[in-house]
Amino acid sequence: MAIHPPETKIWWKEPVHSIEIWWVLIALVWSLIMFVMMPYWHVYGEQNLSNEAYRVDPEYFGEKVEDMVKKYTIREEGDTGIPVVAPPVGSDVFLLARLWEWYPILELKKGEKYRLHLSSMDWMHGFSLQPTNINLSIHPGYDFVVTITPTESGKFSIICNEYCGIGHHTMAGRMYVTDK
Ligand code: CUA
């Protein structure tokens, strides 16, 4: 039992069993393979998105979102009248996460570049764009920026994939991509 001192106190001078050495070697080689694969997948596998992150005050981020919503709302949807916003091509677009919604609904144009800013108003949420399967962690106090160019038009779902409380399963949003 671990509460008693070991019989041989100088345990690090004990000979290491050859099987243990093999396990250490296997683990080392595997970790090195993973280390190389991370950048490899980024460059050749179109995974592990490049992003920027900045500290941001949630209130300030909320104001940026409201500014965009005021200027570029084109219609409202659903019972709650959530605004659908079509910001100018090439601009900074904002999406906020809060208990328990994604706000607003963005409508982007296919083949055009946008700087997408994501942040949370309360605590950690998971941005999961489906069916594209892009997954990002959204934290309060951080402006997470990804430069995106939608390559497919259609209706996309945004679901929260980080458990965030009682309404987590209802935290679903939407994004539209229109043909030019
Ligand atoms: Cu937000 Cu789960």
Backbone and ligand atoms as CSV (ligand in chain L), in Angstrom:
chain,resi,resn,atom,element,x,y,z
A,1,MET,N,N,0.832,-1.219,0.000
A,1,MET,CA,C,0.000,0.000,0.000
A,1,MET,C,C,0.858,1.257,0.000
A,2,ALA,N,N,0.358,2.263,-0.611
A,2,ALA,CA,C,1.159,3.463,-0.822
A,2,ALA,C,C,1.361,4.260,0.463
A,3,ILE,N,N,0.539,4.007,1.508
A,3,ILE,CA,C,0.742,4.815,2.717
A,3,ILE,C,C,1.980,4.371,3.500
A,4,HIS,N,N,2.477,3.169,3.181
A,4,HIS,CA,C,3.727,2.743,3.825
A,4,HIS,C,C,4.900,3.080,2.927
A,5,PRO,N,N,6.021,3.461,3.515
A,5,PRO,CA,C,7.196,3.744,2.670
A,5,PRO,C,C,7.649,2.484,1.957
A,6,PRO,N,N,8.181,2.636,0.747
A,6,PRO,CA,C,8.652,1.456,0.014
A,6,PRO,C,C,9.807,0.793,0.750
A,7,GLU,N,N,9.952,-0.505,0.576
A,7,GLU,CA,C,11.026,-1.217,1.273
A,7,GLU,C,C,12.392,-0.734,0.829
A,8,THR,N,N,12.542,-0.586,-0.473
A,8,THR,CA,C,13.795,-0.037,-0.990
A,8,THR,C,C,13.548,1.443,-1.253
A,9,LYS,N,N,14.175,2.278,-0.457
A,9,LYS,CA,C,13.871,3.705,-0.593
A,9,LYS,C,C,14.461,4.298,-1.864
A,10,ILE,N,N,15.601,3.812,-2.288
A,10,ILE,CA,C,16.229,4.372,-3.486
A,10,ILE,C,C,15.650,3.635,-4.698
A,11,TRP,N,N,14.371,3.890,-4.989
A,11,TRP,CA,C,13.710,3.137,-6.052
A,11,TRP,C,C,14.233,3.451,-7.445
A,12,TRP,N,N,14.790,4.665,-7.605
A,12,TRP,CA,C,15.215,5.040,-8.963
A,12,TRP,C,C,16.510,4.356,-9.376
A,13,LYS,N,N,17.123,3.634,-8.454
A,13,LYS,CA,C,18.333,2.910,-8.852
A,13,LYS,C,C,18.029,1.443,-9.152
A,14,GLU,N,N,16.751,1.055,-8.987
A,14,GLU,CA,C,16.351,-0.314,-9.303
A,14,GLU,C,C,16.483,-0.557,-10.806
A,15,PRO,N,N,16.840,-1.770,-11.216
A,15,PRO,CA,C,16.893,-2.018,-12.666
A,15,PRO,C,C,15.482,-1.944,-13.264
A,16,VAL,N,N,15.386,-1.380,-14.462
A,16,VAL,CA,C,14.081,-1.262,-15.117
A,16,VAL,C,C,13.846,-2.516,-15.944
A,17,HIS,N,N,12.654,-3.066,-15.803
A,17,HIS,CA,C,12.321,-4.267,-16.556
A,17,HIS,C,C,12.274,-3.945,-18.049
A,18,SER,N,N,12.732,-4.882,-18.872
A,18,SER,CA,C,12.829,-4.595,-20.315
A,18,SER,C,C,11.450,-4.272,-20.903
A,19,ILE,N,N,10.381,-4.898,-20.373
A,19,ILE,CA,C,9.039,-4.598,-20.903
A,19,ILE,C,C,8.667,-3.153,-20.647
A,20,GLU,N,N,9.065,-2.639,-19.490
A,20,GLU,CA,C,8.767,-1.244,-19.174
A,20,GLU,C,C,9.522,-0.302,-20.120
A,21,ILE,N,N,10.765,-0.655,-20.408
A,21,ILE,CA,C,11.538,0.160,-21.356
A,21,ILE,C,C,10.840,0.185,-22.715
A,22,TRP,N,N,10.327,-0.962,-23.141
A,22,TRP,CA,C,9.614,-1.005,-24.418
A,22,TRP,C,C,8.389,-0.102,-24.406
A,23,TRP,N,N,7.654,-0.124,-23.312
A,23,TRP,CA,C,6.460,0.739,-23.230
A,23,TRP,C,C,6.826,2.216,-23.296
A,24,VAL,N,N,7.900,2.563,-22.586
A,24,VAL,CA,C,8.351,3.961,-22.607
A,24,VAL,C,C,8.742,4.350,-24.035
A,25,LEU,N,N,9.435,3.449,-24.725
A,25,LEU,CA,C,9.864,3.731,-26.098
A,25,LEU,C,C,8.668,3.879,-27.038
A,26,ILE,N,N,7.702,2.968,-26.891
A,26,ILE,CA,C,6.504,3.048,-27.749
A,26,ILE,C,C,5.780,4.378,-27.523
A,27,ALA,N,N,5.623,4.746,-26.241
A,27,ALA,CA,C,4.941,6.002,-25.917
A,27,ALA,C,C,5.703,7.199,-26.480
A,28,LEU,N,N,7.017,7.143,-26.387
A,28,LEU,CA,C,7.840,8.249,-26.891
A,28,LEU,C,C,7.700,8.396,-28.411
A,29,VAL,N,N,7.810,7.262,-29.114
A,29,VAL,CA,C,7.706,7.299,-30.574
A,29,VAL,C,C,6.316,7.805,-30.985
A,30,TRP,N,N,5.277,7.302,-30.305
A,30,TRP,CA,C,3.914,7.714,-30.655
A,30,TRP,C,C,3.719,9.204,-30.416
A,31,SER,N,N,4.241,9.722,-29.304
A,31,SER,CA,C,4.076,11.146,-29.024
A,31,SER,C,C,4.804,11.997,-30.063
A,32,LEU,N,N,5.944,11.490,-30.547
A,32,LEU,CA,C,6.666,12.234,-31.589
A,32,LEU,C,C,5.883,12.212,-32.909
A,33,ILE,N,N,5.256,11.069,-33.226
A,33,ILE,CA,C,4.430,10.998,-34.441
A,33,ILE,C,C,3.286,12.018,-34.344
A,34,MET,N,N,2.608,12.054,-33.185
A,34,MET,CA,C,1.505,13.000,-33.001
A,34,MET,C,C,1.984,14.448,-33.116
A,35,PHE,N,N,3.166,14.690,-32.571
A,35,PHE,CA,C,3.746,16.032,-32.600
A,35,PHE,C,C,3.943,16.501,-34.049
A,36,VAL,N,N,4.380,15.590,-34.906
A,36,VAL,CA,C,4.605,15.929,-36.315
A,36,VAL,C,C,3.265,16.013,-37.064
A,37,MET,N,N,2.330,15.138,-36.686
A,37,MET,CA,C,1.048,15.100,-37.403
A,37,MET,C,C,0.203,16.357,-37.193
A,38,MET,N,N,0.331,17.027,-36.035
A,38,MET,CA,C,-0.485,18.215,-35.783
A,38,MET,C,C,-0.281,19.280,-36.862
A,39,PRO,N,N,0.969,19.738,-37.098
A,39,PRO,CA,C,1.165,20.687,-38.202
A,39,PRO,C,C,0.871,20.076,-39.572
A,40,TYR,N,N,1.138,18.781,-39.736
A,40,TYR,CA,C,0.870,18.129,-41.024
A,40,TYR,C,C,-0.616,18.206,-41.365
A,41,TRP,N,N,-1.475,17.884,-40.384
A,41,TRP,CA,C,-2.918,17.947,-40.614
A,41,TRP,C,C,-3.381,19.372,-40.898
A,42,HIS,N,N,-2.705,20.308,-40.269
A,42,HIS,CA,C,-3.073,21.702,-40.508
A,42,HIS,C,C,-2.826,22.082,-41.964
A,43,VAL,N,N,-1.644,21.690,-42.481
A,43,VAL,CA,C,-1.258,22.117,-43.828
A,43,VAL,C,C,-1.938,21.270,-44.905
A,44,TYR,N,N,-1.913,19.947,-44.725
A,44,TYR,CA,C,-2.407,19.070,-45.804
A,44,TYR,C,C,-3.788,18.477,-45.559
A,45,GLY,N,N,-4.268,18.508,-44.341
A,45,GLY,CA,C,-5.536,17.869,-44.038
A,45,GLY,C,C,-6.663,18.859,-43.833
A,46,GLU,N,N,-6.350,20.155,-43.967
A,46,GLU,CA,C,-7.332,21.221,-43.743
A,46,GLU,C,C,-8.017,21.063,-42.393
A,47,GLN,N,N,-7.227,20.722,-41.391
A,47,GLN,CA,C,-7.764,20.640,-40.033
A,47,GLN,C,C,-6.966,21.570,-39.129
A,48,ASN,N,N,-7.373,21.649,-37.880
A,48,ASN,CA,C,-6.703,22.515,-36.906
A,48,ASN,C,C,-6.589,23.949,-37.451
A,49,LEU,N,N,-7.722,24.619,-37.545
A,49,LEU,CA,C,-7.810,25.964,-38.111
A,49,LEU,C,C,-6.824,26.944,-37.479
A,50,SER,N,N,-6.304,27.840,-38.299
A,50,SER,CA,C,-5.519,28.948,-37.764
A,50,SER,C,C,-6.502,29.944,-37.176
A,51,ASN,N,N,-6.159,30.510,-36.075
A,51,ASN,CA,C,-7.039,31.531,-35.510
A,51,ASN,C,C,-6.224,32.579,-34.779
A,52,GLU,N,N,-6.888,33.667,-34.461
A,52,GLU,CA,C,-6.291,34.685,-33.612
A,52,GLU,C,C,-7.184,34.777,-32.389
A,53,ALA,N,N,-6.644,35.194,-31.271
A,53,ALA,CA,C,-7.483,35.396,-30.090
A,53,ALA,C,C,-7.019,36.642,-29.352
A,54,TYR,N,N,-7.969,37.437,-28.946
A,54,TYR,CA,C,-7.670,38.670,-28.226
A,54,TYR,C,C,-8.515,38.735,-26.972
A,55,ARG,N,N,-8.004,39.388,-25.957
A,55,ARG,CA,C,-8.828,39.623,-24.768
A,55,ARG,C,C,-9.906,40.635,-25.119
A,56,VAL,N,N,-11.108,40.398,-24.641
A,56,VAL,CA,C,-12.186,41.340,-24.919
A,56,VAL,C,C,-13.141,41.354,-23.740
A,57,ASP,N,N,-13.672,42.533,-23.457
A,57,ASP,CA,C,-14.673,42.667,-22.418
A,57,ASP,C,C,-16.011,42.196,-23.000
A,58,PRO,N,N,-16.707,41.256,-22.349
A,58,PRO,CA,C,-17.965,40.747,-22.913
A,58,PRO,C,C,-18.955,41.855,-23.275
A,59,GLU,N,N,-19.002,42.887,-22.447
A,59,GLU,CA,C,-19.936,43.979,-22.727
A,59,GLU,C,C,-19.582,44.686,-24.037
A,60,TYR,N,N,-18.284,44.914,-24.246
A,60,TYR,CA,C,-17.814,45.560,-25.467
A,60,TYR,C,C,-18.115,44.676,-26.683
A,61,PHE,N,N,-17.888,43.376,-26.527
A,61,PHE,CA,C,-18.175,42.452,-27.622
A,61,PHE,C,C,-19.664,42.493,-27.958
A,62,GLY,N,N,-20.499,42.508,-26.915
A,62,GLY,CA,C,-21.948,42.598,-27.103
A,62,GLY,C,C,-22.349,43.831,-27.894
A,63,GLU,N,N,-21.655,44.955,-27.617
A,63,GLU,CA,C,-21.956,46.191,-28.351
A,63,GLU,C,C,-21.591,46.064,-29.827
A,64,LYS,N,N,-20.444,45.424,-30.101
A,64,LYS,CA,C,-20.031,45.225,-31.495
A,64,LYS,C,C,-21.078,44.395,-32.246
A,65,VAL,N,N,-21.597,43.371,-31.565
A,65,VAL,CA,C,-22.621,42.518,-32.176
A,65,VAL,C,C,-23.870,43.356,-32.468
A,66,GLU,N,N,-24.300,44.145,-31.485
A,66,GLU,CA,C,-25.505,44.969,-31.652
A,66,GLU,C,C,-25.349,45.982,-32.789
A,67,ASP,N,N,-24.160,46.577,-32.890
A,67,ASP,CA,C,-23.879,47.526,-33.986
A,67,ASP,C,C,-24.121,46.860,-35.333
A,68,MET,N,N,-23.560,45.654,-35.473
A,68,MET,CA,C,-23.693,44.930,-36.734
A,68,MET,C,C,-25.157,44.569,-36.990
A,69,VAL,N,N,-25.845,44.111,-35.943
A,69,VAL,CA,C,-27.251,43.722,-36.080
A,69,VAL,C,C,-28.092,44.922,-36.528
A,70,LYS,N,N,-27.837,46.080,-35.912
A,70,LYS,CA,C,-28.607,47.292,-36.248
A,70,LYS,C,C,-28.423,47.681,-37.706
A,71,LYS,N,N,-27.173,47.562,-38.172
A,71,LYS,CA,C,-26.868,48.040,-39.532
A,71,LYS,C,C,-27.314,47.084,-40.618
A,72,TYR,N,N,-27.191,45.778,-40.371
A,72,TYR,CA,C,-27.294,44.853,-41.503
A,72,TYR,C,C,-28.376,43.777,-41.387
A,73,THR,N,N,-29.346,43.978,-40.481
A,73,THR,CA,C,-30.422,42.991,-40.376
A,73,THR,C,C,-31.288,43.051,-41.630
A,74,ILE,N,N,-31.580,41.884,-42.212
A,74,ILE,CA,C,-32.405,41.857,-43.415
A,74,ILE,C,C,-33.793,41.274,-43.163
A,75,ARG,N,N,-33.927,40.452,-42.121
A,75,ARG,CA,C,-35.240,39.927,-41.742
A,75,ARG,C,C,-35.133,39.310,-40.356
A,76,GLU,N,N,-36.272,38.882,-39.842
A,76,GLU,CA,C,-36.272,38.205,-38.545
A,76,GLU,C,C,-36.907,36.835,-38.694
A,77,GLU,N,N,-36.489,35.929,-37.816
A,77,GLU,CA,C,-36.960,34.547,-37.947
A,77,GLU,C,C,-37.431,33.968,-36.627
A,78,GLY,N,N,-38.350,33.038,-36.707
A,78,GLY,CA,C,-38.779,32.260,-35.536
A,78,GLY,C,C,-39.686,33.023,-34.600
A,79,ASP,N,N,-40.111,32.336,-33.540
A,79,ASP,CA,C,-41.019,32.934,-32.557
A,79,ASP,C,C,-40.358,34.088,-31.821
A,80,THR,N,N,-39.045,33.946,-31.612
A,80,THR,CA,C,-38.339,34.961,-30.832
A,80,THR,C,C,-37.887,36.138,-31.699
A,81,GLY,N,N,-38.106,36.042,-33.001
A,81,GLY,CA,C,-37.706,37.120,-33.897
A,81,GLY,C,C,-36.215,37.360,-33.922
A,82,ILE,N,N,-35.472,36.290,-33.991
A,82,ILE,CA,C,-34.005,36.425,-34.022
A,82,ILE,C,C,-33.568,37.028,-35.364
A,83,PRO,N,N,-32.761,38.100,-35.316
A,83,PRO,CA,C,-32.398,38.775,-36.559
A,83,PRO,C,C,-31.480,37.946,-37.462
A,84,VAL,N,N,-31.742,38.028,-38.751
A,84,VAL,CA,C,-30.847,37.445,-39.751
A,84,VAL,C,C,-30.045,38.612,-40.319
A,85,VAL,N,N,-28.732,38.512,-40.215
A,85,VAL,CA,C,-27.861,39.632,-40.528
A,85,VAL,C,C,-26.978,39.291,-41.720
A,86,ALA,N,N,-26.964,40.168,-42.712
A,86,ALA,CA,C,-26.106,39.958,-43.879
A,86,ALA,C,C,-25.077,41.081,-43.943
A,87,PRO,N,N,-23.954,40.908,-43.279
A,87,PRO,CA,C,-22.928,41.963,-43.252
A,87,PRO,C,C,-22.195,42.035,-44.593
A,88,PRO,N,N,-21.549,43.188,-44.867
A,88,PRO,CA,C,-20.866,43.339,-46.152
A,88,PRO,C,C,-19.756,42.300,-46.340
A,89,VAL,N,N,-19.551,41.943,-47.588
A,89,VAL,CA,C,-18.497,41.007,-47.959
A,89,VAL,C,C,-17.144,41.532,-47.476
A,90,GLY,N,N,-16.350,40.662,-46.918
A,90,GLY,CA,C,-14.998,41.030,-46.486
A,90,GLY,C,C,-14.935,41.704,-45.130
A,91,SER,N,N,-16.082,41.847,-44.476
A,91,SER,CA,C,-16.073,42.614,-43.229
A,91,SER,C,C,-15.858,41.724,-42.014
A,92,ASP,N,N,-15.790,42.373,-40.863
A,92,ASP,CA,C,-15.726,41.674,-39.589
A,92,ASP,C,C,-17.140,41.311,-39.190
A,93,VAL,N,N,-17.399,40.028,-38.983
A,93,VAL,CA,C,-18.735,39.603,-38.592
A,93,VAL,C,C,-18.660,38.989,-37.193
A,94,PHE,N,N,-19.730,39.152,-36.438
A,94,PHE,CA,C,-19.714,38.771,-35.024
A,94,PHE,C,C,-20.803,37.775,-34.699
A,95,LEU,N,N,-20.437,36.804,-33.868
A,95,LEU,CA,C,-21.426,35.842,-33.397
A,95,LEU,C,C,-21.179,35.633,-31.913
A,96,LEU,N,N,-22.230,35.827,-31.125
A,96,LEU,CA,C,-22.020,35.619,-29.697
A,96,LEU,C,C,-22.756,34.393,-29.185
A,97,ALA,N,N,-22.171,33.812,-28.157
A,97,ALA,CA,C,-22.748,32.647,-27.494
A,97,ALA,C,C,-23.177,33.091,-26.109
A,98,ARG,N,N,-24.376,32.689,-25.708
A,98,ARG,CA,C,-24.791,32.947,-24.334
A,98,ARG,C,C,-25.832,31.903,-23.949
A,99,LEU,N,N,-26.146,31.835,-22.667
A,99,LEU,CA,C,-27.111,30.857,-22.169
A,99,LEU,C,C,-28.479,31.175,-22.746
A,100,TRP,N,N,-29.123,30.457,-23.603
A,100,TRP,CA,C,-28.590,29.330,-24.318
A,100,TRP,C,C,-28.900,29.554,-25.778
A,101,GLU,N,N,-28.176,30.444,-26.376
A,101,GLU,CA,C,-28.397,30.720,-27.802
A,101,GLU,C,C,-27.149,31.232,-28.496
A,102,TRP,N,N,-27.207,31.135,-29.821
A,102,TRP,CA,C,-26.207,31.745,-30.693
A,102,TRP,C,C,-26.889,32.945,-31.322
A,103,TYR,N,N,-26.234,34.084,-31.278
A,103,TYR,CA,C,-26.887,35.314,-31.726
A,103,TYR,C,C,-25.938,36.159,-32.552
A,104,PRO,N,N,-26.377,36.732,-33.667
A,104,PRO,CA,C,-27.642,36.503,-34.374
A,104,PRO,C,C,-27.473,35.340,-35.367
A,105,ILE,N,N,-28.338,35.310,-36.400
A,105,ILE,CA,C,-28.141,34.376,-37.513
A,105,ILE,C,C,-27.374,35.132,-38.590
A,106,LEU,N,N,-26.229,34.606,-38.976
A,106,LEU,CA,C,-25.443,35.280,-40.016
A,106,LEU,C,C,-25.822,34.723,-41.379
A,107,GLU,N,N,-25.856,35.618,-42.347
A,107,GLU,CA,C,-26.063,35.177,-43.730
A,107,GLU,C,C,-24.874,35.668,-44.547
A,108,LEU,N,N,-24.055,34.729,-44.984
A,108,LEU,CA,C,-22.821,35.078,-45.688
A,108,LEU,C,C,-22.914,34.675,-47.142
A,109,LYS,N,N,-21.974,35.189,-47.924
A,109,LYS,CA,C,-21.976,34.860,-49.349
A,109,LYS,C,C,-20.901,33.832,-49.660
A,110,LYS,N,N,-21.265,32.893,-50.499
A,110,LYS,CA,C,-20.338,31.840,-50.901
A,110,LYS,C,C,-19.135,32.436,-51.641
A,111,GLY,N,N,-17.959,31.934,-51.324
A,111,GLY,CA,C,-16.749,32.337,-52.029
A,111,GLY,C,C,-16.174,33.677,-51.589
A,112,GLU,N,N,-16.770,34.281,-50.560
A,112,GLU,CA,C,-16.274,35.568,-50.081
A,112,GLU,C,C,-15.632,35.386,-48.707
A,113,LYS,N,N,-14.653,36.262,-48.448
A,113,LYS,CA,C,-13.906,36.127,-47.207
A,113,LYS,C,C,-14.515,36.994,-46.098
A,114,TYR,N,N,-14.563,36.462,-44.910
A,114,TYR,CA,C,-15.034,37.211,-43.735
A,114,TYR,C,C,-14.102,36.938,-42.570
A,115,ARG,N,N,-14.053,37.908,-41.667
A,115,ARG,CA,C,-13.374,37.654,-40.388
A,115,ARG,C,C,-14.445,37.411,-39.338
A,116,LEU,N,N,-14.560,36.174,-38.927
A,116,LEU,CA,C,-15.597,35.794,-37.984
A,116,LEU,C,C,-15.073,35.900,-36.551
A,117,HIS,N,N,-15.751,36.747,-35.762
A,117,HIS,CA,C,-15.386,36.919,-34.346
A,117,HIS,C,C,-16.378,36.148,-33.488
A,118,LEU,N,N,-15.862,35.360,-32.577
A,118,LEU,CA,C,-16.728,34.573,-31.693
A,118,LEU,C,C,-16.357,34.849,-30.244
A,119,SER,N,N,-17.369,35.036,-29.421
A,119,SER,CA,C,-17.081,35.156,-27.994
A,119,SER,C,C,-18.311,34.771,-27.188
A,120,SER,N,N,-18.084,34.561,-25.903
A,120,SER,CA,C,-19.184,34.169,-25.024
A,120,SER,C,C,-19.509,35.296,-24.055
A,121,MET,N,N,-20.772,35.417,-23.721
A,121,MET,CA,C,-21.208,36.442,-22.787
A,121,MET,C,C,-21.161,35.937,-21.343
A,122,ASP,N,N,-21.120,34.622,-21.160
A,122,ASP,CA,C,-21.196,34.115,-19.787
A,122,ASP,C,C,-20.121,33.078,-19.492
A,123,TRP,N,N,-20.326,31.842,-19.940
A,123,TRP,CA,C,-19.240,30.901,-19.762
A,123,TRP,C,C,-18.964,30.098,-21.010
A,124,MET,N,N,-18.208,29.035,-20.841
A,124,MET,CA,C,-17.661,28.362,-22.007
A,124,MET,C,C,-18.729,27.622,-22.803
A,125,HIS,N,N,-18.708,27.850,-24.112
A,125,HIS,CA,C,-19.582,27.133,-25.030
A,125,HIS,C,C,-18.731,26.517,-26.133
A,126,GLY,N,N,-19.320,25.582,-26.851
A,126,GLY,CA,C,-18.591,24.959,-27.952
A,126,GLY,C,C,-19.301,25.271,-29.262
A,127,PHE,N,N,-18.573,25.908,-30.175
A,127,PHE,CA,C,-19.130,26.217,-31.495
A,127,PHE,C,C,-18.918,25.003,-32.378
A,128,SER,N,N,-20.011,24.434,-32.862
A,128,SER,CA,C,-19.897,23.281,-33.746
A,128,SER,C,C,-20.759,23.527,-34.969
A,129,LEU,N,N,-20.109,23.744,-36.095
A,129,LEU,CA,C,-20.828,24.038,-37.340
A,129,LEU,C,C,-21.089,22.732,-38.066
A,130,GLN,N,N,-22.375,22.471,-38.297
A,130,GLN,CA,C,-22.770,21.204,-38.929
A,130,GLN,C,C,-23.490,21.456,-40.244
A,131,PRO,N,N,-23.361,20.606,-41.244
A,131,PRO,CA,C,-22.605,19.344,-41.231
A,131,PRO,C,C,-21.125,19.474,-41.576
A,132,THR,N,N,-20.610,20.691,-41.629
A,132,THR,CA,C,-19.198,20.868,-41.991
A,132,THR,C,C,-18.260,20.285,-40.935
A,133,ASN,N,N,-18.752,20.232,-39.677
A,133,ASN,CA,C,-17.962,19.720,-38.567
A,133,ASN,C,C,-16.710,20.550,-38.279
A,134,ILE,N,N,-16.942,21.857,-38.089
A,134,ILE,CA,C,-15.880,22.738,-37.601
A,134,ILE,C,C,-16.178,22.980,-36.126
A,135,ASN,N,N,-15.207,22.713,-35.270
A,135,ASN,CA,C,-15.440,22.808,-33.832
A,135,ASN,C,C,-14.458,23.751,-33.172
A,136,LEU,N,N,-14.981,24.728,-32.430
A,136,LEU,CA,C,-14.144,25.722,-31.782
A,136,LEU,C,C,-14.634,25.949,-30.354
A,137,SER,N,N,-13.697,26.207,-29.458
A,137,SER,CA,C,-14.056,26.509,-28.068
A,137,SER,C,C,-14.266,28.001,-27.897
A,138,ILE,N,N,-15.417,28.369,-27.332
A,138,ILE,CA,C,-15.735,29.785,-27.187
A,138,ILE,C,C,-15.727,30.165,-25.704
A,139,HIS,N,N,-14.812,31.063,-25.356
A,139,HIS,CA,C,-14.647,31.447,-23.956
A,139,HIS,C,C,-15.091,32.883,-23.715
A,140,PRO,N,N,-15.618,33.158,-22.534
A,140,PRO,CA,C,-15.918,34.546,-22.201
A,140,PRO,C,C,-14.605,35.317,-22.017
A,141,GLY,N,N,-14.583,36.574,-22.442
A,141,GLY,CA,C,-13.374,37.380,-22.259
A,141,GLY,C,C,-12.359,37.226,-23.363
A,142,TYR,N,N,-12.644,36.363,-24.342
A,142,TYR,CA,C,-11.733,36.202,-25.478
A,142,TYR,C,C,-12.477,36.342,-26.791
A,143,ASP,N,N,-11.918,37.173,-27.654
A,143,ASP,CA,C,-12.449,37.341,-29.003
A,143,ASP,C,C,-11.675,36.359,-29.880
A,144,PHE,N,N,-12.354,35.318,-30.298
A,144,PHE,CA,C,-11.737,34.258,-31.093
A,144,PHE,C,C,-12.026,34.571,-32.556
A,145,VAL,N,N,-10.990,34.796,-33.341
A,145,VAL,CA,C,-11.182,35.246,-34.716
A,145,VAL,C,C,-10.695,34.202,-35.708
A,146,VAL,N,N,-11.562,33.829,-36.642
A,146,VAL,CA,C,-11.148,32.956,-37.735
A,146,VAL,C,C,-11.504,33.628,-39.051
A,147,THR,N,N,-10.581,33.557,-39.986
A,147,THR,CA,C,-10.855,34.074,-41.319
A,147,THR,C,C,-11.449,32.935,-42.125
A,148,ILE,N,N,-12.672,33.159,-42.610
A,148,ILE,CA,C,-13.366,32.064,-43.292
A,148,ILE,C,C,-13.817,32.479,-44.692
A,149,THR,N,N,-13.881,31.512,-45.571
A,149,THR,CA,C,-14.466,31.685,-46.896
A,149,THR,C,C,-15.410,30.509,-47.113
A,150,PRO,N,N,-16.723,30.736,-46.982
A,150,PRO,CA,C,-17.646,29.620,-47.180
A,150,PRO,C,C,-17.512,29.049,-48.592
A,151,THR,N,N,-17.429,27.730,-48.699
A,151,THR,CA,C,-17.252,27.112,-50.009
A,151,THR,C,C,-18.529,26.431,-50.496
A,152,GLU,N,N,-19.537,26.409,-49.638
A,152,GLU,CA,C,-20.791,25.738,-49.984
A,152,GLU,C,C,-21.940,26.626,-49.564
A,153,SER,N,N,-22.966,26.683,-50.392
A,153,SER,CA,C,-24.125,27.470,-49.974
A,153,SER,C,C,-25.115,26.547,-49.282
A,154,GLY,N,N,-26.010,27.134,-48.516
A,154,GLY,CA,C,-27.022,26.337,-47.835
A,154,GLY,C,C,-27.294,26.805,-46.433
A,155,LYS,N,N,-27.989,25.950,-45.705
A,155,LYS,CA,C,-28.377,26.253,-44.334
A,155,LYS,C,C,-27.537,25.387,-43.407
A,156,PHE,N,N,-26.831,26.009,-42.490
A,156,PHE,CA,C,-25.953,25.273,-41.582
A,156,PHE,C,C,-26.455,25.403,-40.150
A,157,SER,N,N,-26.215,24.372,-39.382
A,157,SER,CA,C,-26.604,24.414,-37.974
A,157,SER,C,C,-25.383,24.695,-37.118
A,158,ILE,N,N,-25.605,25.473,-36.061
A,158,ILE,CA,C,-24.550,25.671,-35.076
A,158,ILE,C,C,-25.057,25.058,-33.787
A,159,ILE,N,N,-24.369,24.065,-33.291
A,159,ILE,CA,C,-24.794,23.495,-32.020
A,159,ILE,C,C,-23.709,23.707,-30.984
A,160,CYS,N,N,-24.130,23.686,-29.738
A,160,CYS,CA,C,-23.170,23.851,-28.646
A,160,CYS,C,C,-22.683,22.470,-28.255
A,161,ASN,N,N,-21.373,22.260,-28.329
A,161,ASN,CA,C,-20.855,20.937,-27.976
A,161,ASN,C,C,-20.008,20.962,-26.713
A,162,GLU,N,N,-20.283,21.951,-25.859
A,162,GLU,CA,C,-19.607,22.018,-24.561
A,162,GLU,C,C,-20.714,22.149,-23.528
A,163,TYR,N,N,-20.792,21.210,-22.602
A,163,TYR,CA,C,-21.919,21.228,-21.662
A,163,TYR,C,C,-21.950,22.551,-20.895
A,164,CYS,N,N,-23.085,23.264,-20.964
A,164,CYS,CA,C,-23.154,24.609,-20.371
A,164,CYS,C,C,-24.399,24.791,-19.518
A,165,GLY,N,N,-24.917,23.702,-18.968
A,165,GLY,CA,C,-26.026,23.845,-18.033
A,165,GLY,C,C,-27.320,23.284,-18.571
A,166,ILE,N,N,-28.383,23.610,-17.850
A,166,ILE,CA,C,-29.686,22.984,-18.040
A,166,ILE,C,C,-30.238,23.152,-19.459
A,167,GLY,N,N,-29.891,24.256,-20.140
A,167,GLY,CA,C,-30.446,24.484,-21.476
A,167,GLY,C,C,-29.484,24.133,-22.600
A,168,HIS,N,N,-28.391,23.476,-22.240
A,168,HIS,CA,C,-27.333,23.152,-23.213
A,168,HIS,C,C,-27.888,22.512,-24.500
A,169,HIS,N,N,-28.786,21.545,-24.318
A,169,HIS,CA,C,-29.293,20.804,-25.484
A,169,HIS,C,C,-30.182,21.666,-26.381
A,170,THR,N,N,-30.626,22.820,-25.880
A,170,THR,CA,C,-31.476,23.684,-26.713
A,170,THR,C,C,-30.642,24.761,-27.413
A,171,MET,N,N,-29.343,24.774,-27.159
A,171,MET,CA,C,-28.503,25.856,-27.683
A,171,MET,C,C,-28.098,25.567,-29.130
A,172,ALA,N,N,-29.046,25.808,-30.014
A,172,ALA,CA,C,-28.798,25.564,-31.430
A,172,ALA,C,C,-29.008,26.865,-32.197
A,173,GLY,N,N,-28.124,27.134,-33.123
A,173,GLY,CA,C,-28.249,28.326,-33.951
A,173,GLY,C,C,-28.197,27.943,-35.411
A,174,ARG,N,N,-28.013,28.958,-36.241
A,174,ARG,CA,C,-28.103,28.730,-37.667
A,174,ARG,C,C,-27.163,29.681,-38.379
A,175,MET,N,N,-26.766,29.299,-39.578
A,175,MET,CA,C,-25.986,30.194,-40.425
A,175,MET,C,C,-26.388,29.906,-41.858
A,176,TYR,N,N,-26.543,30.970,-42.639
A,176,TYR,CA,C,-26.887,30.781,-44.041
A,176,TYR,C,C,-25.725,31.184,-44.922
A,177,VAL,N,N,-25.558,30.454,-45.994
A,177,VAL,CA,C,-24.597,30.853,-47.011
A,177,VAL,C,C,-25.359,30.904,-48.333
A,178,THR,N,N,-25.331,32.065,-48.963
A,178,THR,CA,C,-26.073,32.219,-50.208
A,178,THR,C,C,-25.127,32.246,-51.399
A,179,ASP,N,N,-25.629,31.808,-52.538
A,179,ASP,CA,C,-24.846,31.925,-53.771
A,179,ASP,C,C,-24.795,33.386,-54.131
A,180,LYS,N,N,-23.728,33.760,-54.820
A,180,LYS,CA,C,-23.571,35.166,-55.172
A,180,LYS,C,C,-24.684,35.664,-56.080
L,1,CUA,CU1,CU,-23.614,26.330,-24.673
L,1,CUA,CU2,CU,-23.630,23.978,-24.238
